[in-house]
């Protein structure tokens, strides 16, 4: 089992980090009436389409479908009170050529065609309460649900669910109760090819869910990065002692050969073929960059060959200006711009 530590990772600048990528391409998401993307919560790409989950400041959620060039194609579903409408989109996932929306408010799973037509609603009760993320496995109908709130030590952290029947096939709880800003719920999940990878709160491991969906296999142990300002509760201090040198993980993303691990104060990019990596602290001097930098905390999705970051037009214009490049010719205040960072 590889161990990601200070000994086998080297600290680099953003400029050195960007040498990992072959090139970048910009995908400005088309801005038009009826398609205003606010805070991007999730991005999925499939068969030439880009699906973007947006959340506004007042909590309204919308799911849009764009072409691979950023051209707006259609929205998925509508908010409302009808059976085939949602109250709120907690997350979504793609499976079997369909789009599925998780509505935890009504505990519904809504299925749509890629053109946005609702083809069915399934009520799954408390199984969908507090769902934060959903990742489809290779077995059609089976989905790994990640939960965002743990009111008690018995509350589930993950569940593998047959979304057709509602059967819970496997679950993992957490022994830490969420209190205020204490990040006992901090955990992450991603896909690596056909494999689902996940983390646990206050844990040094990155795990894979085996093909049967019945047990976790520890793939990596993480023993680095950064500092964290912790509260002084006794149970939290105990958790800190148990985790040793590891710090809370707030995101993981995988390409065919790279694993990005985001912490609260920096990131590690691990080469899964070479069993070595690089570390990068938060903070980027754009004037030293030759290409749009891949800031790990801006990553919104990953695939076999690229990582995707999300920028507002203003952020990207500021970045390019400090790089000495031409300004961004996009509408100020318009929809975000996705940047594909293609792996060498």
C-alpha positions in Angstrom: 0.0 0.0 0.0 1.6 3.3 -1.1 2.1 6.0 1.6 1.8 9.6 0.6 4.2 11.4 2.9 6.6 14.3 3.1 9.4 11.9 2.3 8.1 10.9 -1.1 6.5 14.2 -2.2 8.3 17.4 -2.9 7.1 20.9 -2.4 6.8 22.9 -5.6 5.5 26.2 -6.9 2.5 26.6 -9.1 4.8 27.0 -12.1 6.4 23.6 -11.5 3.0 22.1 -10.9 1.7 23.3 -14.2 4.4 21.3 -16.0 2.3 18.2 -15.2 -0.2 19.3 -17.9 0.2 19.2 -21.7 -2.1 22.1 -22.4 -5.3 23.8 -21.4 -8.5 24.7 -23.2 -11.2 27.2 -22.2 -14.9 26.3 -22.3 -17.0 29.4 -21.7 -20.5 28.3 -20.7 -23.0 30.2 -22.8 -25.0 32.9 -21.0 -28.6 33.4 -22.0 -32.0 34.1 -20.5 -33.1 31.1 -18.6 -29.6 29.7 -18.1 -27.7 31.7 -15.4 -25.1 29.6 -13.7 -24.3 30.8 -10.2 -22.1 28.8 -7.8 -21.0 25.6 -9.5 -21.6 22.6 -7.2 -20.9 19.8 -9.6 -19.8 19.1 -13.2 -20.1 15.9 -15.1 -19.1 15.2 -18.8 -20.5 12.4 -20.9 -20.7 11.7 -24.6 -20.1 15.3 -25.7 -22.3 16.9 -23.1 -21.4 18.9 -20.0 -23.8 18.8 -17.1 -23.5 21.7 -14.6 -25.3 21.9 -11.2 -25.7 25.5 -10.2 -26.8 26.9 -6.8 -27.7 30.6 -6.3 -27.1 32.7 -3.2 -30.8 32.1 -2.2 -30.4 28.4 -2.4 -32.1 27.8 -5.7 -30.6 24.9 -7.7 -30.7 24.3 -11.4 -29.2 21.6 -13.6 -28.0 22.6 -17.1 -26.7 20.7 -20.1 -24.1 22.3 -22.4 -22.3 21.0 -25.5 -18.6 20.2 -25.2 -17.9 23.7 -26.6 -20.0 25.4 -23.9 -23.1 26.0 -26.0 -26.3 25.8 -24.0 -28.5 22.8 -25.0 -31.2 22.4 -22.4 -32.0 22.3 -18.7 -32.8 19.1 -16.8 -36.0 19.2 -14.9 -38.0 22.1 -13.3 -38.5 23.2 -9.7 -42.1 23.0 -8.5 -44.7 21.1 -6.6 -45.7 18.6 -9.3 -44.7 14.9 -8.9 -42.2 15.2 -11.8 -40.6 18.4 -10.4 -38.0 18.9 -7.7 -37.9 21.0 -4.6 -34.1 21.2 -4.5 -31.3 19.3 -6.3 -28.9 18.0 -3.7 -26.8 16.3 -6.4 -27.1 14.4 -9.6 -25.5 11.5 -11.4 -25.4 9.9 -14.8 -26.1 6.2 -15.5 -27.2 4.1 -18.4 -27.6 7.2 -20.7 -30.0 8.8 -18.2 -29.7 11.8 -15.8 -30.8 11.3 -12.2 -31.6 14.1 -9.7 -31.5 13.5 -5.9 -34.1 15.7 -4.1 -33.5 15.2 -0.4 -36.3 17.6 0.6 -38.9 15.2 -0.8 -36.7 12.1 -0.6 -37.2 11.5 -4.4 -35.0 10.2 -7.1 -36.1 11.7 -10.5 -35.0 10.2 -13.8 -34.6 12.3 -17.0 -33.5 11.8 -20.6 -30.5 13.9 -21.7 -33.0 16.3 -23.3 -34.6 16.9 -19.9 -37.8 14.9 -20.1 -38.8 13.3 -16.8 -39.4 9.6 -17.2 -40.1 8.6 -13.6 -39.9 9.5 -9.9 -39.0 7.0 -7.2 -39.7 7.7 -3.5 -36.8 6.4 -1.3 -37.7 7.8 2.1 -35.1 8.5 4.7 -32.4 6.9 2.5 -32.1 10.2 0.6 -32.1 12.6 3.6 -29.0 14.7 3.9 -27.4 13.3 0.7 -24.5 15.4 -0.4 -23.0 13.4 -3.3 -24.0 10.4 -5.4 -21.6 8.4 -7.6 -22.9 5.7 -9.9 -21.0 2.4 -9.9 -20.4 0.2 -12.9 -23.5 -1.9 -12.0 -26.4 0.0 -13.4 -28.8 1.1 -10.7 -26.2 0.9 -7.9 -25.1 4.2 -6.5 -22.8 5.2 -3.6 -24.5 8.0 -1.6 -22.4 10.3 0.6 -24.1 12.1 3.4 -23.2 15.7 4.5 -24.6 15.8 8.0 -24.1 13.5 10.9 -26.3 14.5 13.8 -25.2 11.5 15.8 -22.5 8.9 15.8 -24.9 6.4 14.3 -25.7 8.6 11.3 -24.5 7.0 8.0 -21.5 8.4 6.2 -21.9 6.4 3.0 -24.4 4.0 1.7 -24.4 1.8 -1.4 -28.0 1.7 -2.6 -29.9 -0.2 -5.3 -31.8 2.9 -6.5 -34.4 0.7 -8.4 -35.5 -1.1 -5.2 -34.3 1.2 -2.5 -32.4 -1.6 -0.9 -29.3 -0.6 1.2 -26.5 -3.0 0.1 -23.7 -1.6 2.3 -23.2 1.3 4.6 -20.6 3.0 6.8 -21.3 5.1 9.8 -19.1 7.7 11.5 -18.2 7.7 15.2 -18.0 11.5 15.3 -20.9 13.8 15.9 -20.9 17.1 14.0 -20.7 20.1 16.3 -20.7 23.7 15.0 -17.7 24.1 12.6 -16.0 20.9 13.7 -15.4 19.1 10.4 -16.2 15.6 11.6 -18.3 15.3 8.4 -15.4 16.2 6.1 -15.0 13.4 3.6 -14.8 13.0 -0.2 -15.5 10.6 -3.0 -14.4 10.3 -6.6 -14.2 7.8 -9.6 -11.0 6.3 -10.9 -12.0 4.5 -14.0 -14.5 1.9 -12.9 -13.4 2.2 -9.3 -15.1 4.3 -6.6 -12.6 5.9 -4.2 -13.5 7.6 -0.9 -12.2 9.0 2.3 -13.4 9.1 5.9 -13.4 12.0 8.4 -10.3 12.2 10.5 -8.7 9.2 8.7 -5.4 8.9 7.0 -6.6 6.5 4.3 -8.0 6.7 0.8 -10.1 3.6 0.1 -11.7 1.8 -2.8 -15.0 0.1 -2.7 -14.6 -3.4 -3.9 -16.5 -4.8 -6.9 -19.0 -6.6 -4.6 -19.7 -3.3 -2.8 -19.3 -5.1 0.6 -15.9 -3.9 1.9 -13.3 -1.2 1.6 -9.8 -1.7 0.5 -7.2 0.8 1.6 -5.4 2.1 -1.5 -3.3 4.9 0.0 -2.2 6.3 3.3 -1.7 10.0 3.6 0.8 11.4 6.1 1.1 15.0 5.1 0.1 18.3 4.5 -0.5 21.6 6.3 -1.9 22.8 9.6 -5.4 23.1 10.8 -6.9 25.3 13.5 -8.8 22.9 15.6 -11.4 23.5 18.4 -10.5 22.2 21.9 -13.3 19.6 22.3 -12.0 16.4 23.9 -13.3 14.1 21.2 -11.8 16.2 18.5 -8.4 16.2 20.2 -8.6 12.5 20.5 -9.3 12.2 16.7 -6.3 14.5 16.0 -4.1 12.2 18.0 -5.3 9.2 16.2 -4.7 10.7 12.7 -1.1 11.5 13.4 0.5 13.7 10.7 -2.5 13.6 8.4 -4.8 16.6 8.0 -8.5 16.8 7.1 -9.1 16.0 3.5 -11.7 18.2 1.7 -11.5 16.8 -1.8 -10.1 14.0 -4.0 -10.0 13.8 -7.8 -8.5 11.1 -10.0 -7.3 11.0 -13.6 -5.9 7.8 -15.3 -2.6 8.3 -13.5 -2.9 11.2 -11.1 -4.6 11.5 -7.8 -5.2 15.0 -6.4 -5.8 15.3 -2.7 -7.0 18.7 -1.4 -6.5 19.6 2.2 -7.6 22.8 4.1 -4.2 24.4 3.5 -2.8 22.9 0.3 -2.8 20.0 -2.1 -0.9 16.8 -3.0 -0.8 15.5 -6.6 0.2 11.9 -6.5 1.5 10.0 -9.6 -0.1 6.6 -9.2 2.3 5.0 -11.7 5.5 6.3 -10.1 4.4 6.2 -6.5 5.6 9.8 -5.9 4.1 13.2 -5.8 4.3 16.9 -5.4 2.9 19.2 -2.7 1.6 22.7 -3.3 0.6 25.3 -0.7 -2.5 27.6 -1.1 -1.6 30.8 -2.9 -0.7 31.5 -6.6 1.5 34.2 -8.1 -0.2 34.5 -11.5 2.6 36.7 -12.8 4.9 33.6 -12.8 2.5 31.4 -14.7 2.7 30.7 -18.4 -0.7 29.1 -18.7 -3.9 29.3 -16.8 -2.9 27.6 -13.5 -4.6 24.4 -12.3 -5.5 25.5 -8.8 -6.5 22.3 -7.1 -9.1 23.9 -4.8 -10.9 25.1 -8.0 -11.2 21.6 -9.5 -14.8 20.7 -10.1 -14.4 17.4 -12.0 -11.9 14.9 -13.4 -11.7 12.3 -16.1 -9.1 9.9 -17.4 -7.2 12.6 -19.3 -7.9 15.9 -17.7 -8.8 17.9 -14.6 -11.4 20.7 -14.9 -11.3 23.9 -12.9 -14.0 26.6 -12.8 -13.5 30.4 -13.0 -15.7 33.4 -13.2 -14.9 35.7 -16.2 -13.6 38.3 -13.8 -11.3 35.8 -12.0 -9.9 34.5 -15.3 -9.5 38.1 -16.7 -7.5 39.0 -13.6 -5.4 35.9 -13.9 -4.6 36.5 -17.6 -3.9 40.2 -17.0 -1.3 39.3 -14.3 0.2 36.7 -16.7 0.5 39.5 -19.3 -1.9 37.7 -21.7 -4.8 39.2 -23.6 -8.0 39.8 -21.6 -11.0 37.5 -21.7 -13.5 38.6 -24.2 -16.6 37.3 -22.3 -19.5 39.1 -20.8 -18.7 40.5 -17.3 -20.9 38.8 -14.8 -21.7 36.0 -17.3 -21.6 32.3 -16.8 -18.4 30.7 -15.5 -15.6 29.4 -17.7 -14.4 25.9 -17.4 -10.8 25.2 -18.0 -9.7 21.7 -19.1 -6.1 20.9 -17.9 -5.0 18.1 -20.2 -2.6 15.6 -18.6 0.7 14.9 -20.4 
